[in-house]
Amino acid sequence: MAQPPKPNLHPATIAAQAAGAIDPASGGVVPPVQFATTYLRDENYALVNPDNVYLRSHNENTRVAERILNALEGAEETLIFPSGMAAIAAVFRTVPNGASVVVQSQIYWGTTKWIRDFCTRRQIALHEVDASNLDAFAALCRAEKPDLCLIETPSNPWLRITDIAGAAAAAHEVGATLVVDSTAASPVLSHPLEHGADIVMHSATKGINGHSDVLAGSLATNDAGAARWQMIRDDRNEAGAVIGPMEAWLLARGMRTLPLRMREMSRNAMTLAEFLADHPQVEQVMYPGLPDHPGHALAAQQMSGGYGGLLSFVVKGGAEAALKAAGRLQLFHRATSLGGVESLVEHRHTIEPHTGIPEGLLRLSVGIEDVDDLGADLGQALGQ
Ligand SMILES: *Cc1c(COP(=O)(O)O)cnc(C)c1O
């Protein structure tokens, strides 16, 4: 149903044309949704379409979404999961009992929490480290000889930048697999596989879908023949962590504008970061696009086309002042998540009070609204 994307096309072209997906049966320029859970055999018991037996393993809408993501990521193979957490769990289930793993500290809280529980259950030694400090990460790898390492860059909600090539070298030195959660960058702004990562993970719920209406996740690799990757692929098909056809269709539709959205969100976030950095009520702004951000030079080197729509800042006056400002916002919706076309604000300390998040920190997911409207809203909320 979908043609393989032509080589050398740019991301905006691949995305807008859904990597060549059309409906050859009707001539429609948009692929239909295929809801069938099972597929026909003919009178000789041959499959009518040899690619399709049963929905858990076979669905064209999932294939189309995977083809688009695969082309944008520059990967050999991409697998879509029903959520970002399902993708992370799929990777960690390949770690043998009794092995050890190195995981970046102060990343997406859901990841940290699940990995801690999982490692306890499976007698896996979990070592957490601020991986934006490459020396600390490399030393821990050398000491613990982990089976698997997970980093997240830019990290959520601290916006720390981790050196992907450096982390890959440190992991590979001890035979570990490096997994990069690249959700905040999306496949448009960063290509961790090019920097040596073995597996790239995304919560496609965020910027990839971009419309706050699909839960999905993905894994991509440049080494589809690796034993771990085959285990992940088989486990998805057999254990059934698959996305539904309608969600896959929506995801493919959302991705048509992914490069456009990421560009605009990055531009808006950069403007707001500069505005907040100069604001008297703001103590600190965490955004890798700002020249004084500690990870700026690294981000400039391993990201391209912008620094994303995720931005955190610390309001002077602690939790009370931050919550008051959040309560006054008219355009930013007070809600968790990120990467949608509409801007969101979240007080992370309310959600994860014991992880070292500053009490005055507000995390913004900057959308594609007019940046003057967003800036004016932030200004009035901070009492300018
Ligand atoms: C949201 C998120 C996840 C989890 O993804 P879900 O789709 O919500 O399961 C993992 N990592 C990061 C960085 C996220 O923002």
The ligand as a Gaussian input file, in Angstrom:
#p B3LYP/6-31G(d) Opt

LIG

0 1
 C        6.003000      10.947000      28.165000
 C        7.369000      10.438000      28.184000
 C        7.626000       9.060000      28.314000
 C        6.527000       8.038000      28.474000
 O        5.723000       7.959000      27.330000
 P        4.153000       7.554000      27.351000
 O        3.779000       7.657000      25.916000
 O        3.461000       8.550000      28.238000
 O        4.064000       6.177000      27.902000
 C        8.951000       8.652000      28.315000
 N        9.959000       9.536000      28.202000
 C        9.746000      10.857000      28.085000
 C       10.907000      11.791000      27.956000
 C        8.448000      11.356000      28.083000
 O        8.239000      12.674000      27.986000

